[in-house]
Amino acid sequence: MKPVLKMSVLAATILLAVGCQDEKAAETKPAEPAKVEQVAAEAAPATFATEDEKAAYAIGASLAQYLAANLDQQQELGLNLDRESVLAGVSDVFADKSRLTPEETQQALQDLDKRVSDIVEAKAKAEAEKTVKAGEEYRADFEKLEGVTKTESGLLYQVETAADGEKPAATDTVKVHYKGMLTDGTEFDSSYKRNQPATFPLNQVIPGWTEGVQLMPVGSKFKFVIPPELAYGAQANPTIPANSTLVFEVELLEIVKADKPATDAQTQ
């Protein structure tokens, strides 16, 4: 695998070099629009002498796309890793005239890894602090609304539809309809959109749900505002940032008894 990888990287480098050369040529000698259209019309489709040559080219093209995308990602982090320097490094090594020893190369890559890690960590910290602040402000405003109750744990809830049904215990299984949102209104989950209620043991969900749903009579609908420590805390996922305050609208449909096992169990 290693020899193939080295040659593929070289092929990718050549492709990048060609692209850079084309860009420079375009800068020094503007093309005539009519002439460009004529050349494009007359260009013949790519041909290869053998399947191996075509496969090799495809590997190189794929790696070139990867390298270009990777450099773009580094640029988004504020790092200026230009193509010319990447090409120079590869060309120099294959010409046996590298300006860095293997040890210096390794150290430079380790330093780059650390810089990237530090930048990502700083961005994550800043984002987490922003999320925490937004959650605190949202909870403070929500707590002032009429009919909002705050429990000892910090859970906030508001009764949207009252009912006189039975209340579940923490060990019960419940069937609910719900909608989950971030404090900015972004919806990350909804049983309504799936057109299917969710059924799950109440002691197997986030603490805010376990506590909150026990306050609900069957048939009622509550709005819960759950602080991070009663939700997912510092744990993040693709739809919920770390340290998020979560907002849920929950409708308790049924307490599922032991002789009526759930068939659509889900957890929050």
Order of alpha helices (4+ residues) and beta strands (2+ residues): alpha-alpha-alpha-alpha-alpha-beta-beta-beta-beta-alpha-beta-alpha-beta-beta
